[in-house]
Structures are given as C-alpha cells and as structure tokens.
Amino acid sequence: MAATEITKLQAAPRVNLYEEVSGRILRLIDNGVYKIGDRIPSVRALSQQLSVSISTVTEAYRLMEDQGRIEARPQSGYYVRPYLAHLPEPATSQPIVEPTPVGNGELVMRVMRDTADPRLLQLGAAIPNPELLPLGKLSRSMTAVLRKDKNLGSTYDAPLGCEPLRVQIARRALGAGCTLTPDQVLTTVGGAEALNLCLQVVCRPGDTIAIESPMFYGILQTIESLGLKALEIPTHPRDGISLEALRYALDQNDVRACLVIPNFSNPLGSCMPDENKKALAELAAERGIPLIEDDVYGELYFGHERPKVIRAFDKTGNVLLCSSFSKTVAPGYRVGWVAAGRFQAQVEYLKFVRNVSTPVPTQMAVAAFLESGGYDHHLRRIRRTYAKQVALMAQAVARYFPEGTKVTRPQGGYVIWVEMPAHVDSIELYRVALHSGVTIAPGPIFSARGKYRNFVRLNAAFWSDKVKDAIKNLGRLAAEMKK
Ligand SMILES: Cc1ncc(COP(=O)(O)O)c(C=O)c1O
C-alpha cells in the first residue's frame, strides 16, 4: 500500500493520538483501499509514515483488534478482518410459542431435489465448498487403510463404531471444553442419524420438544417423522435461544426434551455465550429435561477460540452431544457421532436395531486423516475463507437487496439469514430464482408453522463473480415484488 495515502499526522502530541491513527486506517478500510484479507502496514512502517511512536501504533492496532476490524497473524503482520457490525440485523424471532406438528414437508423435499441438481448455482443447500474439503488427502487415507487391512469391512462392527475414530473424537472434544472417553462416543451415519437416534430415545410420539426458532429444516422434519410436536422458542440472531422465553415456555407446557444448535446455528449463525450454555445445562438438569445438542458447525469459528459445547457444563449426563465431519471433511462420507451421556446404552441399543453399525471404511479413512495431523491446518484455512465469504455475501446482500433488508452477523459456519421487507415472498422468490438457475432456501422451511415468509437462508461457502451476480439478481427480483 502506497505510503502517500497515509499523510503524516501533526507532530504535536495529543491525548488520544492512537485513536486518530486507528481512525485513519479504518477510513482506508471502509473506502476499500484495504480489503478483507489484505495486510495493513507494519507497526514500524506506519510509525515512520505518520511520525508517531511505535507504542502509539501498537495501541491503535490493539484498539482495532478489540473492535474486530483487524487480526494479528504470528510472524506475518496485521490483516483486515471480515466485518459485519455496521449492517442492520434481524430482531429476536417471535414465533407462536405453542406445541405444533411440523408442516412444509413437501416444500422441503422440493428444495432438496433441486439441491442435488448440478446445473443450478447452489445458494440454498448448506453444503460446504468441495474446493475447501481435503478430498485428496481423504482418498489417500482411504487407500492406505484398505491397503493396511485387507479384511477391512469383512465383518460386522460393534454398534459403538471404530475405536481409532472414537479416540480422535475424544481428543478433539477437549478443545470444546469437555472430557469424553472413546467408549462414551458412538459413531453414526452423519449428524442426521445422531440427532435422529437421540430424539427417538428421549421422546415418544405425541411428545413436545422445545427448539430454537428458526431451526434447520432437517431437524424439523425429523421431529415430524417421529410424530413429535415442535415448541418454537424466540431466538436472538447472535446469542441464540432466549433462556427467559424457554423458562416461561417450560412452565406453561409439558416439554419432553430440548434441542439446540448452540454454536453457529443453522440458519441464524448464532453462538450462545458461555454463561447461557451453562444456564441452559442447569435449567434442563433442574427440570429433568434431556438436552440434545447439535454441534456440526462448532469447529468453523471465525474468532480466536473454539466455542465450548453445552456438554462442557453438564454435570449429570443430561446432554446428548451430536456432531459430524460433514461440514469440515466430507458430507458424502456420512461420518457423524453422538456422546449421549446417561442415554448412551439406549442409543447403542437403537443403533444396533437400526443398522448394526456405521460403515467401517469411511470411518477408518476419516480417523487416518485426523491421525495424520493435517486437520487443524485445514480448519484454519477454511475458517478464514468462510469468514471472508460470509462478510462478502452479507455486504453484497446489503448492497443489492431492497431497502429495509437485514442480515445476520454469524461468527462461524457459512450461512447467512436474510430478512427482506415484509411483503417479499421468499417461496415466490425461490420459484423465480430457480428459473434463472439459482437455488435459495426459503424462510418457511425453517419453521414448524411456515413462518419467516420474507426470509431466506443463503450459503456463503461459495464466492465468485458468478455468485455476486446471482446475489445482485436476487436483490433485483426481490425488489420487483409488488407490495
Ligand atoms: C444444523 C445441522 N445439523 C445437522 C446436519 C446434518 O449433518 P450431517 O450431514 O452430518 O448428517 C446439518 C446439515 O446440514 C445441519 O445443518
């Protein structure tokens, strides 16, 4: 970056000189001189350019780091971070808090069929970007495990699943604040089966389950398929489920279980603060309500630390923790897992009755990939890319969608939740977008009652000029909808 763009500050010392320095750099960032991912001048270079002390620049950079605008990368310098705080965000959701069967199955299946169509630009499905998956390494791991054990897959495995994978899962759980032993983990066919097993173990048909709202449609349809009722709870777009609303709902209703996605929920991208996670674990234990926790996006955090799982605050085995490698390694391998706490024996029995065990070769390939040590490096790379793309997509939505549009500020994962003006019908938008070769996920599939008619979920795992044009086109189509 040209030194000429940062003119020298007046030499006279001021009380808040560092704020002035940070203000200058922020203006350059906001004007696009430095874009997301660009390196800004080093502390030394800037101190020379502005004729201020090293400590003033250091202080200015610390301020910008605290504000989430830049990040320090070891031995490399300071970089511009994705930033969304200036965009208006949706309010806490206000669903009708009454138990209800889940509708919309037909619409969900229609959307699902379109997401398998390779001719369409997939902004609807929450699929990871294949270019950001370690597919080459994974297939080498698969070859290696098949070569090492010629009999791999020649017999039935025990329901718990392959031990080398369960060891790796137990090791990684430490990073999420919880101690698991390999025999507390059971492997599953994706996170979907883990959730399905848990719901089936803790509920009976006709029971009510409290969930955050909006909620991932796959979970809603699982609730429906098991003959359960959903109790949708108001949810904050950044902090997740409202504990106050949940407490009140538990007082008013006979609730059998609670299911939440505490880390980077789908579709909100919300992440519950630790104190809320702890309070929720305590509330559920107090009331004797099993808590099913879905952590499939937990590793995709944009901040400095992996957020804890609720299970980390669980003292009674009341939390059934579910996750998978679908979002970070490969969804098609269908490798997931559950640590079901005090329900483990029942989950193990149900797993055996259902399909005996999870296919062995894919589990062993994922285990070998994890053992090889490249996973953390891979995660660092994809987190950075998704953080950048989420910001770019949210900014494009803010720019091209009709006035009054609001967008979430996820701090992890790769989906954004967009609230359009009240008259815009997302199902109609879905239909017209399909004609132009683009899929979106219309809001009503994220609600048991078909709420969120003027919302869409967009997948930011993909970013290119083509995606940007598609966002522009979607914005135009939404703007053309009559009041
Ligand atoms: C929140 C959430 N939970 C669970 C799943 C299912 O995960 P898997 O693909 O591992 O079955 C998904 C997939 O999109 C999801 O978004």
The ligand as an ORCA input file, in Angstrom:
! r2SCAN-3c Opt
* xyz 0 1
  C     -27.507    -27.881     11.901
  C     -27.321    -29.149     11.200
  N     -27.364    -30.292     11.893
  C     -27.197    -31.490     11.303
  C     -26.964    -31.577      9.958
  C     -26.790    -32.924      9.349
  O     -25.461    -33.236      9.326
  P     -24.901    -34.495      8.504
  O     -24.741    -34.038      7.098
  O     -23.637    -34.832      9.170
  O     -25.917    -35.582      8.606
  C     -26.901    -30.425      9.187
  C     -26.678    -30.498      7.735
  O     -26.894    -29.564      7.000
  C     -27.083    -29.185      9.825
  O     -27.009    -28.037      9.146
*
